[in-house]
């Protein structure tokens, strides 16, 4: 089980096999932040939002500097209308990379409501 293989499956939109590959990888490498992030991505695409949030949270737990994980969480929390948590993750992304356009846009969206 490898991240590269999981990425290929994700890009091919073969979500079922991607999930199997990522779960296999994470069984061996439970602390693999990118594996958790990719699993969150595929779960979100399947509209399994609670599971996606959990996977993204694992990604930023194992790598607090995982910008994509913070942005994904920020967007999901904003979609749930949890502005406080959304803002927390937008700010964490900006602390890591102050010029990150996605993080800047997400923070503005949270603060202005658009």
Phi and psi in degrees as a GROMACS rama.xvg file:
@    title "Ramachandran Plot"
@    xaxis  label "Phi"
@    yaxis  label "Psi"
@TYPE xy
-135.605  156.997  UNK-2
-64.3195  -39.9113  UNK-3
-60.7038  -44.9125  UNK-4
-62.7569  -43.2482  UNK-5
-61.8728  -41.7253  UNK-6
-61.3882  -43.0084  UNK-7
-60.0622  -44.1974  UNK-8
-64.8687  -39.8259  UNK-9
-61.9046  -46.8475  UNK-10
-63.8212  -33.0703  UNK-11
-80.7323  0.585592  UNK-12
59.7596  30.0367  UNK-13
-92.9756  72.7199  UNK-14
-62.8441  -41.0591  UNK-15
-61.0422  -47.9907  UNK-16
-68.7084  -33.82  UNK-17
-62.3429  -42.8564  UNK-18
-62.0297  -45.3232  UNK-19
-60.1324  -45.9574  UNK-20
-61.895  -44.7994  UNK-21
-69.1805  -39.0089  UNK-22
-64.8249  -37.7314  UNK-23
-62.4714  -47.4007  UNK-24
-59.2852  -45.7684  UNK-25
-72.76  -19.1642  UNK-26
-67.0128  -36.7728  UNK-27
-86.5595  -38.9918  UNK-28
-123.44  74.9143  UNK-29
-62.2418  -21.8448  UNK-30
-95.862  11.0784  UNK-31
-77.5981  98.5256  UNK-32
-59.643  -42.8058  UNK-33
-65.2851  -35.5953  UNK-34
-62.1607  -43.8402  UNK-35
-63.6377  -41.0477  UNK-36
-62.7048  -46.8835  UNK-37
-63.2077  -38.3053  UNK-38
-62.9728  -42.1738  UNK-39
-59.0993  -41.1934  UNK-40
-60.134  -47.495  UNK-41
-70.1852  -37.1485  UNK-42
-65.7838  -39.5539  UNK-43
-63.7068  -41.8035  UNK-44
-61.0839  -32.1803  UNK-45
-86.1372  5.61365  UNK-46
66.1193  26.7711  UNK-47
-96.1639  72.9314  UNK-48
-66.1889  -43.2866  UNK-49
-60.6369  -42.7741  UNK-50
-67.3008  -37.1617  UNK-51
-63.0375  -45.8287  UNK-52
-57.2397  -45.2368  UNK-53
-59.9593  -42.9031  UNK-54
-66.8129  -43.7099  UNK-55
-62.7131  -38.4603  UNK-56
-63.6744  -37.9577  UNK-57
-64.2501  -40.175  UNK-58
-59.5015  -47.4759  UNK-59
-77.4031  -20.3822  UNK-60
-67.8714  -48.2298  UNK-61
-77.805  -23.5858  UNK-62
-141.209  90.3634  UNK-63
-59.0985  -14.643  UNK-64
-98.4284  16.4365  UNK-65
-79.8671  91.2745  UNK-66
-57.5192  -47.2077  UNK-67
-59.2192  -36.8292  UNK-68
-64.5521  -44.319  UNK-69
-63.1074  -41.9191  UNK-70
-65.3288  -42.0474  UNK-71
-61.7028  -44.3277  UNK-72
-63.9543  -43.1956  UNK-73
-57.2977  -45.3466  UNK-74
-65.7775  -42.8375  UNK-75
-66.1388  -41.2376  UNK-76
-67.3116  -36.2009  UNK-77
-63.5749  -42.3948  UNK-78
-61.5703  -30.6141  UNK-79
-84.8215  0.59082  UNK-80
67.1332  25.6526  UNK-81
-97.5276  79.3765  UNK-82
-64.2986  -34.6406  UNK-83
-62.4516  -49.3008  UNK-84
-68.1045  -37.7097  UNK-85
-59.5132  -44.6016  UNK-86
-66.0287  -38.324  UNK-87
-56.3801  -46.2836  UNK-88
-73.6062  -34.7574  UNK-89
-62.1929  -43.661  UNK-90
-64.8263  -40.0326  UNK-91
-63.2806  -40.2968  UNK-92
-62.1129  -40.9599  UNK-93
-69.6851  -30.2323  UNK-94
-65.802  -36.8216  UNK-95
-72.0903  -44.3435  UNK-96
-142.701  89.5106  UNK-97
-58.6461  -24.7348  UNK-98
-96.7328  7.70631  UNK-99
-64.0828  115.163  UNK-100
-61.7256  -40.4878  UNK-101
-63.7044  -41.1334  UNK-102
-67.0641  -41.3664  UNK-103
-62.2205  -46.428  UNK-104
-63.4361  -41.9  UNK-105
-63.7122  -43.6932  UNK-106
-61.1135  -43.5835  UNK-107
-63.5398  -41.7107  UNK-108
-62.041  -41.8627  UNK-109
-64.8005  -44.7741  UNK-110
-74.0086  -33.743  UNK-111
-98.0408  -16.5379  UNK-112
80.0673  13.1492  UNK-113
